[in-house]
Amino acid sequence: MLETYLDLARFGEDTGLLSERQADQLYERSTLDPEGAKEALLWGRQLREAIHDVFWAIMNKRPVPTAALARMNADAQTAATHMRLVPAKGGGFEWSFDDFGDFDGLLWPIARAAADLLASDGLAYVRACSSKSCEWFFLDTSKNHHRRWCDMTRCGNRAKVQRFYARKKSSR
């Protein structure tokens, strides 16, 4: 699904990492520097594959691929070089990333979040969507931790509609 840098920028917008304005600005810059945008897109794909391989291995109780974990470590370390402590609303401090002016800036919080999840108690609740046509992983934060779909409005609803029509068809 990451065919162009625009796809990557829109992913950043859809996930809330970028505002619509930031995504548009990055896309406009990508037309002026297609090589820089292409490098960031390649890094995004490689990071995605490394995250997938590590979490897939963990969910399937397999050895974690050394190369994928090394990639995640390197990307998390790169992300850390762009983090700063800033005053938080209401007091205290929080981590913030440098401005997303760089093409790869939207990958920094993704790399950091994946690394943080690996080192957290939440790792046990990473699941793969039960839909046969979906390859997404999700964090099961449901009360009993028995969620089956990445998104109830998409994959979950689709599965329920298919079961409903199958029951209707078999009852005829």
C-alpha positions as CSV (number, residue, x, y, z in Angstrom):
1,M,0.0,0.0,0.0
2,L,3.1,2.3,0.1
3,E,3.5,2.7,-3.6
4,T,4.5,6.4,-3.6
5,Y,5.6,9.0,-1.1
6,L,2.1,10.5,-1.2
7,D,0.9,7.1,0.2
8,L,3.3,7.5,3.0
9,A,2.4,11.1,3.7
10,R,-1.4,10.2,3.7
11,F,-0.7,7.3,6.1
12,G,1.0,9.8,8.4
13,E,-2.1,12.0,8.1
14,D,-4.6,9.1,8.6
15,T,-2.8,8.0,11.8
16,G,-2.6,11.5,13.2
17,L,1.2,11.9,12.9
18,L,0.8,14.7,10.4
19,S,-1.9,17.3,9.9
20,E,-3.4,17.6,6.4
21,R,-1.3,20.7,5.9
22,Q,1.9,18.9,6.9
23,A,1.1,16.0,4.6
24,D,0.4,18.4,1.7
25,Q,3.7,20.3,2.4
26,L,5.7,17.1,2.4
27,Y,4.1,15.9,-0.8
28,E,4.8,19.3,-2.5
29,R,8.4,19.0,-1.4
30,S,8.6,15.5,-2.7
31,T,7.9,16.8,-6.2
32,L,10.9,19.1,-5.9
33,D,13.2,16.4,-4.4
34,P,12.0,13.0,-5.8
35,E,15.2,11.2,-4.7
36,G,14.8,12.3,-1.1
37,A,11.2,11.3,-1.1
38,K,12.1,7.9,-2.7
39,E,14.7,7.2,0.0
40,A,12.2,8.0,2.8
41,L,9.6,5.7,1.1
42,L,12.2,2.9,0.9
43,W,13.0,3.4,4.6
44,G,9.2,3.3,5.4
45,R,8.8,0.0,3.5
46,Q,11.9,-1.5,5.2
47,L,10.7,-0.4,8.6
48,R,7.2,-1.8,7.9
49,E,8.7,-5.2,6.9
50,A,11.0,-5.3,10.0
51,I,8.1,-4.5,12.3
52,H,5.9,-7.1,10.6
53,D,8.6,-9.8,10.8
54,V,9.4,-9.2,14.5
55,F,5.8,-9.1,15.7
56,W,4.8,-12.0,13.5
57,A,7.5,-14.1,15.0
58,I,6.5,-13.2,18.5
59,M,2.8,-13.9,17.9
60,N,3.6,-17.2,16.3
61,K,6.2,-18.1,19.1
62,R,9.0,-18.3,16.6
63,P,12.6,-16.9,16.9
64,V,12.7,-13.2,16.1
65,P,14.7,-12.6,12.9
66,T,18.0,-11.1,13.9
67,A,18.1,-8.8,10.8
68,A,14.6,-7.5,11.4
69,L,15.3,-6.7,15.1
70,A,18.6,-5.1,14.1
71,R,16.7,-2.9,11.7
72,M,14.1,-1.9,14.3
73,N,17.0,-1.1,16.8
74,A,18.7,1.1,14.2
75,D,15.5,2.9,13.3
76,A,14.6,3.4,17.0
77,Q,18.1,4.9,17.6
78,T,17.7,7.2,14.6
79,A,14.3,8.3,15.9
80,A,15.8,9.0,19.4
81,T,18.3,11.5,17.9
82,H,15.3,13.6,16.9
83,M,13.6,13.6,20.3
84,R,13.5,16.5,22.7
85,L,12.0,17.0,26.2
86,V,9.5,19.9,26.1
87,P,7.2,21.3,28.7
88,A,3.9,19.5,28.8
89,K,0.5,21.1,29.1
90,G,-0.5,21.0,32.8
91,G,3.1,20.8,34.0
92,G,5.9,18.3,33.7
93,F,7.6,17.3,30.5
94,E,7.0,15.0,27.6
95,W,9.0,13.7,24.6
96,S,8.5,15.5,21.3
97,F,10.0,14.9,17.9
98,D,11.8,17.6,15.8
99,D,9.7,19.2,13.1
100,F,8.6,16.8,10.5
101,G,10.3,18.9,7.8
102,D,12.4,15.9,6.7
103,F,10.9,13.4,4.4
104,D,11.6,10.6,6.9
105,G,10.4,12.6,9.9
106,L,7.0,10.8,10.0
107,L,8.8,7.5,10.4
108,W,10.5,8.5,13.7
109,P,7.4,8.2,15.9
110,I,6.5,4.9,14.2
111,A,10.0,3.4,14.9
112,R,9.9,4.7,18.5
113,A,6.3,3.4,19.1
114,A,7.2,-0.1,17.8
115,A,10.3,-0.3,20.0
116,D,8.3,0.9,23.0
117,L,5.6,-1.7,22.4
118,L,8.3,-4.4,22.2
119,A,9.6,-3.4,25.6
120,S,6.1,-3.0,27.2
121,D,3.6,-5.3,29.0
122,G,1.3,-4.6,26.0
123,L,3.4,-7.0,23.8
124,A,1.3,-9.9,24.9
125,Y,-1.8,-8.2,23.4
126,V,-0.6,-7.7,19.9
127,R,-2.9,-9.7,17.6
128,A,-3.3,-10.3,13.8
129,C,-6.7,-9.6,12.3
130,S,-8.8,-12.7,11.8
131,S,-10.0,-11.5,8.4
132,K,-8.6,-13.7,5.6
133,S,-8.2,-10.6,3.4
134,C,-6.5,-8.4,6.0
135,E,-2.9,-8.5,7.1
136,W,-3.0,-5.8,9.8
137,F,-1.8,-6.3,13.3
138,F,-3.4,-4.5,16.2
139,L,-3.1,-4.0,19.9
140,D,-6.0,-5.7,21.7
141,T,-7.1,-3.2,24.4
142,S,-10.5,-4.8,24.8
143,K,-11.7,-5.6,28.4
144,N,-11.3,-9.4,28.0
145,H,-8.5,-9.3,25.3
146,H,-10.5,-11.5,22.9
147,R,-10.9,-9.0,20.0
148,R,-10.6,-10.7,16.6
149,W,-10.5,-7.9,14.1
150,C,-8.3,-4.9,13.6
151,D,-11.3,-2.7,13.1
152,M,-14.9,-3.7,13.9
153,T,-16.3,-1.3,11.3
154,R,-14.3,-2.8,8.5
155,C,-13.1,-6.4,8.9
156,G,-15.4,-7.3,11.8
157,N,-18.6,-6.0,10.2
158,R,-17.6,-7.7,6.9
159,A,-17.2,-11.1,8.7
160,K,-20.5,-10.7,10.5
161,V,-22.4,-9.9,7.3
162,Q,-20.8,-12.9,5.5
163,R,-21.9,-15.2,8.4
164,F,-25.4,-13.7,8.3
165,Y,-25.8,-14.3,4.6
166,A,-24.4,-17.8,5.0
167,R,-26.9,-18.7,7.7
168,K,-29.7,-17.2,5.6
169,K,-28.6,-19.2,2.6
170,S,-28.4,-22.5,4.5
171,S,-31.8,-22.0,6.1
172,R,-33.5,-21.8,2.8
